[in-house]
Amino acid sequence: MKAALDGNAIVYCEKAFNTTNGKTAHGLVRFTKRYRVLSVVDSRYAGKDAGETLDGRRSGIPVLGSIGEAIAAAAATPATHLVVGLAPDGGRLDAAARADLLRGIGLGLNVDCGLHDFLSDDPEIAAAAAAAGVRLRDVRKVPREGLHFFTGKIEEVAAVRVALLGTDSAVGKRTTAWILLDALEKRGYRTEMVGTGQTAWMQGAAHCIILDSLVNDFVSGEIEHAVWSAWKDTDARVVLIEGQGSLMNPAYPGGFEILAAGRPHAVILQHAPARRDYDGFPGYPIQPIEHQIRAIEVVSGRRVVAVSVNHEGLDAAGVDAACADITRETGLPAVDPLLHGADELAAAVARTIER
């Protein structure tokens, strides 16, 4: 195993693991270069394997009932970090989680947090960290200085740009991007991913912005600069751009700036066929996938080239049927990358590259 960038992590996800509010923890269980993940904390799944709970495949990462148990279990490989794996609507920290983080600080753990509630601005938490000699890192605390405005330098980028957008938030766009990156690399295409959220940063994306923390005037410029830098720094043949939210989610209408500023040559659309309403908003039905494809293509002037399927709420037969239905309705290849791999998605991108 390669050395982690930052250290050994306990991922805190109390009462949210295996839900859409635990997507940061899910990403870290599946893949991260930034930490060596030792365990996940969620008392509801204590004693289980995190990967088996999440994807039906053992990961060797145990789920434990408390931060104290997690520290004790890691005696041979001491934990250095407590990473907040929660991703609740609005990005706020509740009282119980706050108390748990204070316990973790008292036990000597550095804390990395991607929520909108900044730990370093909380007087009690900041004082506790100073007393314990540990570091607080607020991933969403973006500096105001040095931000970029859109200039048009995106047109210099010789790499093929592919946006991973979704029909909803918390639907698997980032996970698909990482799997697709590996599939493209295996085909011989040097590929770089631009992360656009705190979880991608926590997974070690070398080129990453935190889209929902940026001042609006600089969102397009920061997207452009990140894509340009990813190409310039690595001479990538393909740059994948992680999407945020969806075009039509009422609370997270992400994607417009990515299409406008990232100017992708193609789009892969992530979709959860069994999901009927927008994440966290019952009564707000998700528009049909054909409608969302048309919207993306009208806004971008580019084609959606494949559909990546999220299998939540479906058994194996249901996934296969859903993929077949999507292909029949849209004429596009549709696969679940966690179950089927990303070869078909990579083939769709390759057709764009070689066109």
N, C-alpha and C positions, 0 to 999 in steps of 0.2 A: 504493500500500500504506500502511495506517495504521501509525504508529510503534508498535513493540513496547513493552509496558509496561516491560520490564527490560533489553532489549539483544539482541545478536546471539549466537546459541548454536550450539555444536557439540554434537551429541547422541551420547553415548558408549554403544555397544551391542555391544561386542565379543563375538562368538560367540553372540549371542542375537537379532539382528534377524531378523524373519520367523519367529519362534517365539513360543510363549505367554509365554516369559520376557523378551520384548522389548516388551511391550504399552505401556509408558510411551513408548518411542521411537516406536512406531506412532502413538499418539495425537498426538505432537508433529509427526510428518510430515504427518498428515492435517489438523490444525488446532491453532493456538495463537494467542492474543492476547498472551501474556506474552513471547514471544521471536520474533525473526526467525530461523528455523532455517536455518543456512548449510550444514550437512552432517551426515551420520551416520557414525560410525566403527564399522566391522565389516569386518575384513580378508577375510572369506569372500565378501563381495559387492563388494569394491573395484572401482571403475570403473563400477558400475551406477547407475541412477537409483533413489532410495529408494521413490518412489511406484510406479514400474513394478514393482519387486521385490515390493512389498507388495500392491498392488491392481490391477496391470496398467495403470496410468495414470501417465504421466510427471508428476512434481511439480517438476522443476527442482532438486531437492535431491540432490546427489551422495553416494554412499557411498564413503568413503575408507578407506585401510588403517591409518592411525594418527592420533593427535592432532597430531603434528608436521606430517603432510601436510595435515591439515584447516586448521591455522593458516596454512600457506604458501599454500593455495588461496584463502584469504579475505583476502589482502593488501589488496585494494581495499575490502573491507568488513570491517574487523578484528573478530575474535571477542572478545566480552567475557565469555562464560559457557561453561563446560563443564557440560552437564546430563547426569546419570546416567539413561540410558534403560533400564537393566536393571530387571527385576521378577522376580527369582528366587524360588522357593519359600522362605518364611521371611525374605525380605528381607535376606539377608546378603551382604556384599561379599567376594569371594574374593581371594587374594593377588595374582593377575595384574592384576585390575581396580584394586586398591588401588595397585599400582605405577604403573599408567597414570594414575591420578588425581594422584599425586604429580608425575608428569611434567607434567601439565596445569597444576598449581599453579605449578611452576617456570617455566613458559612464560607466566605472568601471567594465568591465567584464574580468574575467580570460579567456584566450584563449587556447584551446586544438586543435592541428593541426596534421594531419597525413600525410601531403604532404612531398615531398622531399625538398622543399624550407623551411629551418628552420627559423622560426620567430625569435628565440633567436639569430641568426647570422645576422639579418637585423638591422643595427645600428639605423635606424629611429624607427622601431617597438620596439626594445629593450628599447630605450630611452623613448618612449611613455609609455611602460608598467611600467618602473621604476618610472616615474613621477606620474602615476595613482595608483601605489602601487598594481598592479595586476600581476598574474603569467602567464608566457608563458610556455606551455608544448608541446614540439615537440615529438610526439609519435614515429616517425621513427628515432629519434636521439639515436641510439643504442651505448652504451659504448663499447670500445674496450677491456677493462680489464675484466677478469673473464669469458671469452667465453670458451665453451667446444669443445673439439675435439672428434671425434667418437672413442669409446672404445670397443664397443661390449656389453655394459651392457644392451642394448635393449633386449637381450636374457633372462635377469632376469625377465622381465615384464610378470607376469602371466595373465594379462588382455588380452581379445580378442581385437585386434586393427583393426579398420575399417577406411579406408581413404575415404574421400568425395572428389573425383576428378571430373573434368569437361571436356566437349568437347570444352570449350572456357573459356575466362576470363569473369568476371562480369555476371555469368550465374546462381548464386544462391546457390553455394556450402555451404557457411557459414549459410545461412538461413535454408537450409535443415538440416545441422548438429544440430542446436538448436532445431528444431522441432523433429528430430529423437531422440535427447537426452531425451526429455520429454516422447516420446512414449516408449523408452526402460525403463525409470524409472517407468512408469506405469505398465510395465510387471514385475517389481521387480528386474531389473538389475541395480546395482549402476553404473552410467555412468558419465564419465568426458570428457570434450572436450578440446583438445589442439588447441588454436587459432594460426593462422600463419600470421595474418595481423593486420593492425592498427584498423580496424573496430571491430574485435573480442575483442581487448583490450578495445576499447571504450564501448563495450557492457558488459564488466566486466568479461571476461574469466579469471579465476584464474591462468591458466597455458597458457601462450601466448608468442610467439616469433614474431618478425617482419621480416619475411623471406627475403624480398627484400632489407633490410637494412644491412644484415649481410655480413661480409667479407666471400668470397666464401669458404675458407679453413675451416670455422667453421659452415657452414650451416648444414651439416650432423650431427655434434656433438650437435648442439643446438636442432635440431629436436629430436635426440635420448634422450638428457637430459630432454627435455620438456615432452616427452611421459613417460619416466621413472619416472619423478617427479610426474606427474599426477596420475600414478598408486601408487607410494610409499606414496604419501601424503594422498590419499583418499581410498586406497584399492579398487579401482574401478574394477568392473567385465568387463567393456567395456570402452575402450578409443577411442573416435572419433577424427580423425585428419583432420582439415580443409585443403582442397586443395588450391592451388594457380594457376592461369592461366590454361593452359592445356598442355598436352604433345606436341601438334603440333602447338600451336599458335606461329606465327613467332616472336612476340614481347615479349610474356610471356610464355615461354616453361616450366612452372612449373610442378611439379609432380614427376619428376625423383628422386629428392633427398628424397621426402616423401616416395616413394616406396622403395628406397635403404636403407634409414636410419630408417624410421619408421617401416619398415618390416610388413606391415599390413597383417592380416589373410584374409581380404576380402575388396573389393572396391565397393562403390556405386557411379555410374556415373551420374553426373548432365548434362542435355541436353536441349537445346532450339530448338525444331523441326522446328520452323518457321524461325530460323536464318540461313541464307545461307552462309554468309562470316564471317570471324573472326572479333570480336569486334574492330571497329576502322580501319579496313583494308579491304575496298571493293576491290574485285578482288582476294582475298585470300580465296577461298572456304573452308568451314569446311569439313574435311574428313568424310565419312559416319560413323555412329555410330558403325557399325559392325567392321570397320577397326580400330577405336579407342579402342574398347573393346579388339580386338586381340593384339594391341600394349601394352596395360596395362598388359594383362595376360602374354605376352612374357617377358616383362621387370620384372614383379614382381614374376612370377611363382604362382600367386594366382588368384582367380576367381573374376570377376565382378558379384555380386549377385543380383543387382537390378538397375533400372534406375529411377532417380528422374527427373521429367519433369518441365521445366520452361514454363509458359503459354504465354509469350510475343508474341503478334501478333496473338493469337488464341482466338476464342470465346469458350464457354463451350462445344459445340458440337465438335469443332475442337480439344480441349484438349482430350476429350474421344477417338476420332478417332486416334489421334497421339499416345496415350498410347496403344491402341489396335494394331496399326501398329508396334510399337516398340516391344511389346510382341510377335507378330507373327514373326517378323524378327530375334529376338534375343533369344526367349524362356525365357526372364526374366520378372519379374513383373515390371510394369512401372506405376508410379502415380505422380500426381502433389501434393506435400505435402501442399501447401498453399490452395488448393481447396479440396483435398481428405483426408488430414491428412497423417500421416506417419506409420499407422499400418502395411501396407504391407512391407514397408522398414524394420520396426522393426522385422517382422516375418522372413524376409530374414536373418537379422543379428542373430536372435535367432537360426535359423537352423545352422549357423556357430558356435555359442557358444556351442550348445548341441552336435555337431558332435563328 
